[in-house]
Amino acid sequence: MLELEIRNRTAKIAVIGLGRVGYPLASLFAKKGFPTTGYDINKKRLKDIKQGTVQKELSSLFPHDRIERVRTIEEISKNLLISNNEQVLKKAKIFVVTVPTPLKINQTPNLTFLENACRIISKFLQKGSLVIIESTIYPGATETVIKPILEKSALNAGRDFHLCFSPERIDPGNTKWRMEKIPKIVGGIDSSSLEAGCLFFSQIFEEIVPVSSLKIAEAAKMLENLFRSVNIALVNELSKVFEEMEIDIWETIEAANTKPFGFLPHYPGPGVGGHCIPKDPFYLLYAARKMGINIKFVEEAANINRNMPFHILRLSELVLRRKNKRVIDSSFAVLGVTYKKDVPDARQTPAELIITELIKYSNEVMVFDPICSETYGAKKGNMEKTIKDKDCIILMVDHSYFKNNHLEQKINELSPYSCIIDTRNFIDSKKLKKSIVYRCLGKPFKKKQDKTNLTTFNRSIYSDFNDNPFLSTQVYKPMRANQKRKRLGKYESKF
């Protein structure tokens, strides 16, 4: 029965969670002609969707042709219903879960949203239903955490309803890879669940990748993001080393990238952000720790990335010293707060730590981001007001807006005696006035500087996993430079 409904595209779909993954996914189902219900308890999010203020999140669904774009919007509007009333889920035959799976304060998995979503689904499960989990979880969680909750419906996974895990692979802001062109991994609790999941997604995506188990599908998502985490950590660490060795890491990466095999470029930055890379290493560390296994390499990579904001802050202290200025007496402009270029998403952004640390020591911190209103307590202004007469300008995000609005020219006009920290190798230093001190992450500085007695930002975030049987309970707490820090074990960062 379900098979026929899927092939006829009459199977009613319910997407639980309408965030930056769920909303585009629900819209894709509707675009393909499936009657789709999007459910979320966040009333503000539902209001934003209805008013069209977050329609940019659907950029990977829209064709370039204007007429086709209008048709796509009309098709989505016709087939997609959104609500915060769980009763709209009554007639659903396919449930797709895309709720957040964040971390607790002690860096262990927080599956509360996922567990609650599955409790709601269990009320409306029917024989023959299909449940697909897309939220990122550690290997084994679908079977040990999700399955028991769903089976409180008195139905059995595999026998009475189908259960699959299919990791989301959305890449916000990527217009090259439209959602339906990204290969879709599917794992099932049994062969019939796998067949049902693959049949359903074959109506939506161009390529389906069936795998032999739920754990394989779950682990594939972990591997994808850990691969990025450790490689970003590598170039972040090298950027600091190469600064001392007077080597330009950006040119080095481009040179290495000419090798036609065995190399994939990753680039340094002020830290990692978003809903995956800052979090996923700790999900795997948790699962491994429960089994008595330490993954020091993954842990160290996560710590390197988490500490990059402090390296950026120390660079700012160094360039100000070049002007014989102290952090406490200086004014700052931070350009960009989102975690990624041209994407209005500030989740887990490294800009938050940089801004909050600057505010502790400086009375004048201004922030501007052309696509995000978050300031983390700093003053807000337009680009010109934010830049004007600042001692130090920190470029956090390489938004297209800055290039289109001639950032270098604005700095020359409004802050001709400033210091600049470029975390993205974005600013063309050749266009800047000679009175401006420019420093780029991962590039040698023209003049050797005394790096002793850096008192303002001379610390780091670090984690230790010895005191907790699963993961760290040590929480980062800001402390003044003259406070003595207790060593928490061999994993203490050395930056």
MOJO-V746468 format. One record per residue. N is the residue number from 0. RES is the residue in three letters. SS is DSSP state (hx for helix, st for strand, lp for the rest). PHI is phi in radians with two decimals (999 if undefined). Layout:
# MOJO-V746468
N_RES_SS_PHI ; N_RES_SS_PHI
This chain:
# MOJO-V746468
0_MET_lp_999 ; 1_LEU_hx_-1.08 ; 2_GLU_hx_-1.02 ; 3_LEU_hx_-1.13 ; 4_GLU_hx_-1.13 ; 5_ILE_hx_-1.14 ; 6_ARG_hx_-1.12 ; 7_ASN_hx_-1.48 ; 8_ARG_lp_1.04 ; 9_THR_lp_-1.89 ; 10_ALA_lp_-1.13 ; 11_LYS_lp_-1.42 ; 12_ILE_st_-1.87 ; 13_ALA_st_-2.11 ; 14_VAL_st_-1.81 ; 15_ILE_st_-1.70 ; 16_GLY_lp_1.82 ; 17_LEU_lp_-1.97 ; 18_GLY_lp_-1.40 ; 19_ARG_lp_-1.29 ; 20_VAL_lp_-1.81 ; 21_GLY_hx_-1.14 ; 22_TYR_hx_-1.13 ; 23_PRO_hx_-1.07 ; 24_LEU_hx_-1.18 ; 25_ALA_hx_-1.07 ; 26_SER_hx_-1.17 ; 27_LEU_hx_-1.15 ; 28_PHE_hx_-1.03 ; 29_ALA_hx_-1.14 ; 30_LYS_hx_-1.05 ; 31_LYS_lp_-1.44 ; 32_GLY_lp_1.74 ; 33_PHE_lp_-1.47 ; 34_PRO_lp_-1.18 ; 35_THR_st_-2.18 ; 36_THR_st_-2.01 ; 37_GLY_st_-1.82 ; 38_TYR_st_-2.04 ; 39_ASP_lp_-2.69 ; 40_ILE_lp_-1.53 ; 41_ASN_lp_-1.46 ; 42_LYS_hx_-1.13 ; 43_LYS_hx_-1.13 ; 44_ARG_hx_-1.10 ; 45_LEU_hx_-1.11 ; 46_LYS_hx_-1.11 ; 47_ASP_hx_-1.09 ; 48_ILE_hx_-1.14 ; 49_LYS_hx_-1.12 ; 50_GLN_hx_-1.44 ; 51_GLY_lp_1.39 ; 52_THR_lp_-1.32 ; 53_VAL_lp_-2.02 ; 54_GLN_hx_-1.14 ; 55_LYS_hx_-1.05 ; 56_GLU_hx_-1.17 ; 57_LEU_hx_-1.71 ; 58_SER_lp_-1.00 ; 59_SER_lp_-1.34 ; 60_LEU_lp_-1.70 ; 61_PHE_lp_-1.55 ; 62_PRO_lp_-1.26 ; 63_HIS_lp_-1.28 ; 64_ASP_lp_-1.15 ; 65_ARG_hx_-1.12 ; 66_ILE_hx_-1.15 ; 67_GLU_hx_-1.14 ; 68_ARG_hx_-1.12 ; 69_VAL_hx_-1.08 ; 70_ARG_hx_-1.10 ; 71_THR_hx_-1.09 ; 72_ILE_hx_-1.07 ; 73_GLU_hx_-1.14 ; 74_GLU_hx_-1.15 ; 75_ILE_hx_-1.11 ; 76_SER_hx_-1.08 ; 77_LYS_hx_-1.20 ; 78_ASN_hx_-1.81 ; 79_LEU_st_-1.95 ; 80_LEU_st_-1.97 ; 81_ILE_st_-2.07 ; 82_SER_st_-2.81 ; 83_ASN_lp_-1.92 ; 84_ASN_lp_-1.72 ; 85_GLU_hx_-1.12 ; 86_GLN_hx_-1.16 ; 87_VAL_hx_-1.22 ; 88_LEU_hx_-1.54 ; 89_LYS_lp_-0.98 ; 90_LYS_lp_-1.64 ; 91_ALA_lp_-1.20 ; 92_LYS_lp_-1.90 ; 93_ILE_st_-2.18 ; 94_PHE_st_-1.97 ; 95_VAL_st_-2.07 ; 96_VAL_st_-1.80 ; 97_THR_lp_-2.31 ; 98_VAL_lp_-1.43 ; 99_PRO_lp_-1.16 ; 100_THR_lp_-2.25 ; 101_PRO_lp_-1.39 ; 102_LEU_st_-1.88 ; 103_LYS_lp_-1.32 ; 104_ILE_lp_-1.11 ; 105_ASN_lp_-1.64 ; 106_GLN_lp_1.18 ; 107_THR_lp_-1.87 ; 108_PRO_st_-1.05 ; 109_ASN_lp_-1.93 ; 110_LEU_lp_-1.75 ; 111_THR_hx_-1.00 ; 112_PHE_hx_-1.09 ; 113_LEU_hx_-1.16 ; 114_GLU_hx_-1.10 ; 115_ASN_hx_-1.13 ; 116_ALA_hx_-1.07 ; 117_CYS_hx_-1.23 ; 118_ARG_hx_-1.13 ; 119_ILE_hx_-1.14 ; 120_ILE_hx_-1.04 ; 121_SER_hx_-1.05 ; 122_LYS_hx_-1.26 ; 123_PHE_hx_-2.06 ; 124_LEU_lp_-1.11 ; 125_GLN_lp_-2.11 ; 126_LYS_lp_-1.10 ; 127_GLY_lp_1.57 ; 128_SER_lp_-1.17 ; 129_LEU_st_-2.15 ; 130_VAL_st_-1.99 ; 131_ILE_st_-2.16 ; 132_ILE_st_-1.67 ; 133_GLU_lp_-1.96 ; 134_SER_lp_-1.08 ; 135_THR_lp_-1.21 ; 136_ILE_lp_-2.46 ; 137_TYR_lp_-1.36 ; 138_PRO_lp_-0.99 ; 139_GLY_lp_1.78 ; 140_ALA_hx_-1.23 ; 141_THR_hx_-1.05 ; 142_GLU_hx_-1.42 ; 143_THR_hx_-1.59 ; 144_VAL_hx_-1.88 ; 145_ILE_hx_-1.35 ; 146_LYS_hx_-0.97 ; 147_PRO_hx_-1.06 ; 148_ILE_hx_-1.16 ; 149_LEU_hx_-1.11 ; 150_GLU_hx_-1.34 ; 151_LYS_hx_-1.19 ; 152_SER_hx_-1.31 ; 153_ALA_lp_1.33 ; 154_LEU_lp_-1.86 ; 155_ASN_lp_-1.83 ; 156_ALA_st_-1.12 ; 157_GLY_lp_1.65 ; 158_ARG_lp_-1.55 ; 159_ASP_lp_-1.83 ; 160_PHE_st_-2.49 ; 161_HIS_st_-1.58 ; 162_LEU_st_-2.33 ; 163_CYS_st_-2.30 ; 164_PHE_st_-2.12 ; 165_SER_lp_-2.45 ; 166_PRO_lp_-1.14 ; 167_GLU_lp_-1.19 ; 168_ARG_lp_-2.32 ; 169_ILE_lp_-1.18 ; 170_ASP_lp_-2.17 ; 171_PRO_lp_-0.96 ; 172_GLY_lp_1.49 ; 173_ASN_lp_-1.52 ; 174_THR_lp_-1.57 ; 175_LYS_lp_-1.29 ; 176_TRP_lp_-1.88 ; 177_ARG_lp_-1.21 ; 178_MET_hx_-0.92 ; 179_GLU_hx_-1.25 ; 180_LYS_hx_-1.59 ; 181_ILE_lp_-1.41 ; 182_PRO_lp_-0.93 ; 183_LYS_st_-1.91 ; 184_ILE_st_-1.40 ; 185_VAL_st_-2.39 ; 186_GLY_st_-2.18 ; 187_GLY_st_-2.20 ; 188_ILE_lp_-1.26 ; 189_ASP_lp_-2.66 ; 190_SER_hx_-1.15 ; 191_SER_hx_-1.21 ; 192_SER_hx_-1.14 ; 193_LEU_hx_-1.07 ; 194_GLU_hx_-1.09 ; 195_ALA_hx_-1.13 ; 196_GLY_hx_-1.10 ; 197_CYS_hx_-1.15 ; 198_LEU_hx_-1.07 ; 199_PHE_hx_-1.07 ; 200_PHE_hx_-1.21 ; 201_SER_hx_-1.17 ; 202_GLN_lp_-1.38 ; 203_ILE_lp_-1.96 ; 204_PHE_lp_-1.86 ; 205_GLU_lp_-1.33 ; 206_GLU_lp_-2.35 ; 207_ILE_st_-1.91 ; 208_VAL_st_-2.06 ; 209_PRO_st_-1.29 ; 210_VAL_lp_-2.14 ; 211_SER_lp_-1.37 ; 212_SER_lp_-2.77 ; 213_LEU_hx_-1.08 ; 214_LYS_hx_-1.07 ; 215_ILE_hx_-1.10 ; 216_ALA_hx_-1.10 ; 217_GLU_hx_-1.14 ; 218_ALA_hx_-1.21 ; 219_ALA_hx_-1.08 ; 220_LYS_hx_-1.12 ; 221_MET_hx_-1.01 ; 222_LEU_hx_-1.10 ; 223_GLU_hx_-0.97 ; 224_ASN_hx_-1.43 ; 225_LEU_hx_-1.17 ; 226_PHE_hx_-0.99 ; 227_ARG_hx_-1.23 ; 228_SER_hx_-1.04 ; 229_VAL_hx_-1.27 ; 230_ASN_hx_-1.31 ; 231_ILE_hx_-1.15 ; 232_ALA_hx_-1.07 ; 233_LEU_hx_-1.03 ; 234_VAL_hx_-1.26 ; 235_ASN_hx_-1.13 ; 236_GLU_hx_-1.16 ; 237_LEU_hx_-1.14 ; 238_SER_hx_-1.05 ; 239_LYS_hx_-1.27 ; 240_VAL_hx_-1.16 ; 241_PHE_hx_-1.18 ; 242_GLU_hx_-1.02 ; 243_GLU_hx_-1.25 ; 244_MET_lp_-1.51 ; 245_GLU_lp_1.02 ; 246_ILE_lp_-2.13 ; 247_ASP_lp_-1.47 ; 248_ILE_hx_-1.20 ; 249_TRP_hx_-1.16 ; 250_GLU_hx_-1.17 ; 251_THR_hx_-1.09 ; 252_ILE_hx_-1.11 ; 253_GLU_hx_-1.12 ; 254_ALA_hx_-1.15 ; 255_ALA_hx_-1.11 ; 256_ASN_lp_-1.24 ; 257_THR_lp_-1.30 ; 258_LYS_lp_-1.18 ; 259_PRO_lp_-1.34 ; 260_PHE_lp_-2.66 ; 261_GLY_lp_1.27 ; 262_PHE_lp_-2.50 ; 263_LEU_lp_-2.24 ; 264_PRO_lp_-1.21 ; 265_HIS_lp_-2.23 ; 266_TYR_lp_-2.17 ; 267_PRO_lp_-1.26 ; 268_GLY_lp_-2.91 ; 269_PRO_lp_-1.39 ; 270_GLY_lp_2.43 ; 271_VAL_lp_-1.91 ; 272_GLY_lp_-2.56 ; 273_GLY_lp_1.64 ; 274_HIS_lp_-1.67 ; 275_CYS_lp_-2.10 ; 276_ILE_hx_-1.07 ; 277_PRO_hx_-1.21 ; 278_LYS_hx_-1.81 ; 279_ASP_hx_-1.01 ; 280_PRO_hx_-0.98 ; 281_PHE_hx_-1.33 ; 282_TYR_hx_-1.18 ; 283_LEU_hx_-1.22 ; 284_LEU_hx_-1.03 ; 285_TYR_hx_-1.10 ; 286_ALA_hx_-1.11 ; 287_ALA_hx_-1.18 ; 288_ARG_hx_-1.10 ; 289_LYS_hx_-1.07 ; 290_MET_lp_-1.65 ; 291_GLY_lp_1.41 ; 292_ILE_lp_-1.94 ; 293_ASN_lp_-1.77 ; 294_ILE_lp_-2.03 ; 295_LYS_hx_-1.09 ; 296_PHE_hx_-1.10 ; 297_VAL_hx_-1.13 ; 298_GLU_hx_-1.10 ; 299_GLU_hx_-1.13 ; 300_ALA_hx_-1.08 ; 301_ALA_hx_-1.08 ; 302_ASN_hx_-1.18 ; 303_ILE_hx_-1.04 ; 304_ASN_hx_-1.14 ; 305_ARG_hx_-1.20 ; 306_ASN_hx_-1.62 ; 307_MET_hx_-1.04 ; 308_PRO_hx_-0.98 ; 309_PHE_hx_-1.23 ; 310_HIS_hx_-1.14 ; 311_ILE_hx_-1.10 ; 312_LEU_hx_-1.13 ; 313_ARG_hx_-1.19 ; 314_LEU_hx_-1.10 ; 315_SER_hx_-1.12 ; 316_GLU_hx_-1.15 ; 317_LEU_hx_-1.19 ; 318_VAL_hx_-1.22 ; 319_LEU_hx_-1.16 ; 320_ARG_hx_-1.06 ; 321_ARG_hx_-1.05 ; 322_LYS_lp_-1.69 ; 323_ASN_lp_1.06 ; 324_LYS_lp_-2.12 ; 325_ARG_lp_-1.85 ; 326_VAL_hx_-1.00 ; 327_ILE_hx_-1.11 ; 328_ASP_hx_-1.76 ; 329_SER_lp_-1.86 ; 330_SER_st_-1.86 ; 331_PHE_st_-2.26 ; 332_ALA_st_-2.15 ; 333_VAL_st_-1.98 ; 334_LEU_st_-1.84 ; 335_GLY_lp_1.71 ; 336_VAL_lp_-2.16 ; 337_THR_lp_-1.23 ; 338_TYR_lp_-1.45 ; 339_LYS_lp_-2.59 ; 340_LYS_lp_-1.01 ; 341_ASP_lp_1.05 ; 342_VAL_lp_-2.11 ; 343_PRO_lp_-1.41 ; 344_ASP_lp_-2.28 ; 345_ALA_lp_-1.88 ; 346_ARG_lp_-1.09 ; 347_GLN_lp_1.00 ; 348_THR_lp_-1.17 ; 349_PRO_hx_-1.15 ; 350_ALA_hx_-1.10 ; 351_GLU_hx_-1.07 ; 352_LEU_hx_-1.15 ; 353_ILE_hx_-1.09 ; 354_ILE_hx_-1.16 ; 355_THR_hx_-1.13 ; 356_GLU_hx_-1.21 ; 357_LEU_hx_-1.08 ; 358_ILE_hx_-1.08 ; 359_LYS_hx_-1.15 ; 360_TYR_hx_-2.01 ; 361_SER_lp_-2.09 ; 362_ASN_lp_-1.51 ; 363_GLU_st_-2.28 ; 364_VAL_st_-2.21 ; 365_MET_st_-2.06 ; 366_VAL_st_-2.27 ; 367_PHE_st_-2.46 ; 368_ASP_lp_-2.39 ; 369_PRO_lp_-1.19 ; 370_ILE_lp_-2.20 ; 371_CYS_lp_-2.55 ; 372_SER_lp_-1.60 ; 373_GLU_lp_-1.16 ; 374_THR_lp_-2.22 ; 375_TYR_lp_0.97 ; 376_GLY_lp_1.64 ; 377_ALA_lp_-1.45 ; 378_LYS_st_-1.26 ; 379_LYS_st_-2.01 ; 380_GLY_lp_-2.72 ; 381_ASN_lp_-1.31 ; 382_MET_hx_-1.06 ; 383_GLU_hx_-1.15 ; 384_LYS_hx_-1.15 ; 385_THR_hx_-1.17 ; 386_ILE_hx_-1.34 ; 387_LYS_lp_-0.93 ; 388_ASP_lp_1.01 ; 389_LYS_lp_-1.59 ; 390_ASP_lp_-1.33 ; 391_CYS_st_-2.43 ; 392_ILE_st_-2.01 ; 393_ILE_st_-1.92 ; 394_LEU_st_-1.51 ; 395_MET_lp_-1.64 ; 396_VAL_lp_-2.34 ; 397_ASP_lp_-1.59 ; 398_HIS_lp_-1.04 ; 399_SER_hx_-1.03 ; 400_TYR_hx_-0.95 ; 401_PHE_hx_-1.16 ; 402_LYS_hx_-1.23 ; 403_ASN_hx_-1.16 ; 404_ASN_lp_-1.87 ; 405_HIS_lp_0.94 ; 406_LEU_hx_-0.98 ; 407_GLU_hx_-1.01 ; 408_GLN_hx_-1.12 ; 409_LYS_hx_-1.11 ; 410_ILE_hx_-1.11 ; 411_ASN_hx_-1.00 ; 412_GLU_hx_-1.35 ; 413_LEU_hx_-1.77 ; 414_SER_lp_-2.55 ; 415_PRO_lp_-1.23 ; 416_TYR_lp_-2.08 ; 417_SER_lp_-1.52 ; 418_CYS_st_-1.91 ; 419_ILE_st_-2.21 ; 420_ILE_st_-1.96 ; 421_ASP_st_-1.85 ; 422_THR_lp_-1.56 ; 423_ARG_lp_-2.21 ; 424_ASN_lp_0.94 ; 425_PHE_lp_-1.83 ; 426_ILE_lp_-1.36 ; 427_ASP_lp_-1.48 ; 428_SER_hx_-1.13 ; 429_LYS_hx_-1.19 ; 430_LYS_hx_-1.55 ; 431_LEU_lp_-1.52 ; 432_LYS_lp_-1.15 ; 433_LYS_lp_-1.16 ; 434_SER_lp_-1.30 ; 435_ILE_lp_-1.64 ; 436_VAL_st_-1.63 ; 437_TYR_st_-1.95 ; 438_ARG_st_-2.41 ; 439_CYS_st_-1.98 ; 440_LEU_lp_-0.97 ; 441_GLY_lp_1.43 ; 442_LYS_lp_-2.08 ; 443_PRO_lp_-1.16 ; 444_PHE_lp_-1.57 ; 445_LYS_lp_-1.09 ; 446_LYS_lp_-2.16 ; 447_LYS_lp_-1.05 ; 448_GLN_lp_-2.17 ; 449_ASP_lp_-1.35 ; 450_LYS_lp_-1.83 ; 451_THR_lp_-1.41 ; 452_ASN_lp_1.02 ; 453_LEU_lp_-1.38 ; 454_THR_lp_-1.64 ; 455_THR_lp_-1.26 ; 456_PHE_lp_-2.04 ; 457_ASN_lp_-1.54 ; 458_ARG_lp_-2.78 ; 459_SER_lp_-2.73 ; 460_ILE_lp_-1.53 ; 461_TYR_lp_-2.57 ; 462_SER_lp_-2.20 ; 463_ASP_lp_-2.33 ; 464_PHE_lp_-1.86 ; 465_ASN_lp_-1.44 ; 466_ASP_lp_-1.48 ; 467_ASN_lp_-2.07 ; 468_PRO_lp_-1.12 ; 469_PHE_lp_-1.99 ; 470_LEU_lp_-2.49 ; 471_SER_lp_-1.15 ; 472_THR_lp_-1.82 ; 473_GLN_lp_-1.33 ; 474_VAL_lp_-1.87 ; 475_TYR_lp_-1.13 ; 476_LYS_lp_-2.20 ; 477_PRO_lp_-1.01 ; 478_MET_lp_-2.51 ; 479_ARG_lp_-1.17 ; 480_ALA_lp_-1.11 ; 481_ASN_lp_-1.53 ; 482_GLN_lp_-1.38 ; 483_LYS_lp_-1.53 ; 484_ARG_lp_-1.67 ; 485_LYS_lp_-1.35 ; 486_ARG_lp_-1.25 ; 487_LEU_lp_-1.82 ; 488_GLY_lp_2.18 ; 489_LYS_lp_-1.24 ; 490_TYR_lp_-1.60 ; 491_GLU_lp_-1.07 ; 492_SER_lp_-1.18 ; 493_LYS_lp_-1.96 ; 494_PHE_lp_-1.23
